[in-house]
């Protein structure tokens, strides 16, 4: 995934404008893709000790496996950018095809 700090700043500003409290904890999801499910388990083994939760490992229509891990966290654009760069490195280290990005959800009160 190509991480662009300026794009993340714009996204965070839009979230703030839409009423999100980006200074509080949110549920962040992160996605990794590979044709070998076992390699994705290796990715999660690296994340498990850092309070990530395994949400799903699903087979996509293109016959690739998609791992979704999540974490409750308070991120800034800069922190998310660094995390994206680190997850690109993790994907390389675990020899998976792709770190495919992130999503975010509000925490239900």
C-alpha positions as CSV (number, residue, x, y, z in Angstrom):
1,X,0.0,0.0,0.0
2,X,1.3,3.4,-0.9
3,X,0.9,5.6,2.2
4,X,0.6,9.3,1.7
5,X,0.8,11.5,4.8
6,X,-0.8,14.5,3.1
7,X,-3.8,12.4,2.0
8,X,-4.2,11.1,5.6
9,X,-4.2,14.7,6.9
10,X,-7.1,15.5,4.5
11,X,-9.0,12.3,5.5
12,X,-8.6,13.2,9.2
13,X,-9.7,16.8,8.6
14,X,-12.8,15.4,6.8
15,X,-13.5,13.0,9.7
16,X,-13.3,15.9,12.1
17,X,-15.7,18.0,9.9
18,X,-18.1,15.0,9.8
19,X,-18.3,15.0,13.6
20,X,-15.7,12.2,14.4
21,X,-13.6,12.8,17.5
22,X,-10.3,11.7,16.1
23,X,-8.6,12.5,19.4
24,X,-10.5,9.6,21.1
25,X,-10.1,5.9,20.6
26,X,-11.5,4.4,17.4
27,X,-11.6,0.9,16.0
28,X,-9.0,0.6,13.3
29,X,-9.0,-2.3,10.9
30,X,-6.0,-3.4,8.9
31,X,-6.0,-5.7,5.9
32,X,-3.4,-8.1,4.5
33,X,-3.8,-10.2,1.3
34,X,-2.1,-13.4,0.1
35,X,-3.0,-16.6,-1.8
36,X,-1.5,-18.7,1.1
37,X,-3.6,-18.6,4.3
38,X,-0.7,-19.8,6.4
39,X,1.4,-16.8,5.6
40,X,-1.4,-14.6,6.8
41,X,-1.4,-16.5,10.1
42,X,2.3,-15.5,10.4
43,X,1.3,-11.8,10.0
44,X,-1.2,-12.1,12.8
45,X,1.3,-13.9,15.0
46,X,3.4,-10.7,14.8
47,X,0.4,-8.5,15.7
48,X,-1.2,-10.6,18.4
49,X,1.2,-9.4,21.2
50,X,0.5,-5.8,20.3
51,X,-3.2,-6.0,21.3
52,X,-4.6,-6.6,17.8
53,X,-7.7,-8.8,17.4
54,X,-8.2,-11.2,14.5
55,X,-11.5,-10.1,13.0
56,X,-11.5,-12.5,10.0
57,X,-9.6,-14.5,7.4
58,X,-11.8,-14.7,4.4
59,X,-11.4,-16.1,0.9
60,X,-12.1,-13.3,-1.6
61,X,-13.6,-13.7,-5.1
62,X,-10.1,-13.6,-6.7
63,X,-9.2,-16.7,-4.7
64,X,-6.9,-14.7,-2.4
65,X,-7.2,-14.8,1.4
66,X,-7.8,-11.5,3.2
67,X,-6.8,-11.1,6.9
68,X,-8.5,-8.3,8.9
69,X,-7.0,-7.4,12.2
70,X,-8.3,-4.6,14.4
71,X,-7.2,-2.5,17.3
72,X,-8.8,0.1,19.5
73,X,-6.4,3.1,19.3
74,X,-6.0,6.8,19.1
75,X,-4.1,7.7,16.0
76,X,-3.0,10.9,14.3
77,X,-2.3,11.1,10.6
78,X,1.4,10.9,11.4
79,X,0.9,7.8,13.5
80,X,-1.3,6.1,10.9
81,X,1.3,6.9,8.2
82,X,4.0,5.3,10.3
83,X,1.8,2.3,11.0
84,X,1.1,1.9,7.2
85,X,4.8,2.0,6.5
86,X,5.5,-0.6,9.2
87,X,2.7,-2.8,7.9
88,X,4.2,-2.6,4.4
89,X,7.5,-3.8,6.0
90,X,5.6,-6.6,7.9
91,X,4.0,-7.8,4.7
92,X,7.5,-8.0,3.1
93,X,8.9,-9.7,6.2
94,X,6.1,-12.3,6.2
95,X,6.3,-12.6,2.4
96,X,2.6,-11.9,1.9
97,X,1.4,-10.3,-1.3
98,X,0.1,-7.1,0.1
99,X,-0.7,-4.9,3.0
100,X,-4.0,-3.6,1.6
101,X,-4.8,-0.7,3.9
102,X,-7.0,0.3,6.7
103,X,-10.5,1.4,7.7
104,X,-11.9,3.0,10.8
105,X,-15.1,2.8,12.8
106,X,-16.6,4.8,15.7
107,X,-16.9,2.9,18.9
108,X,-20.5,2.3,19.8
109,X,-21.3,3.9,23.2
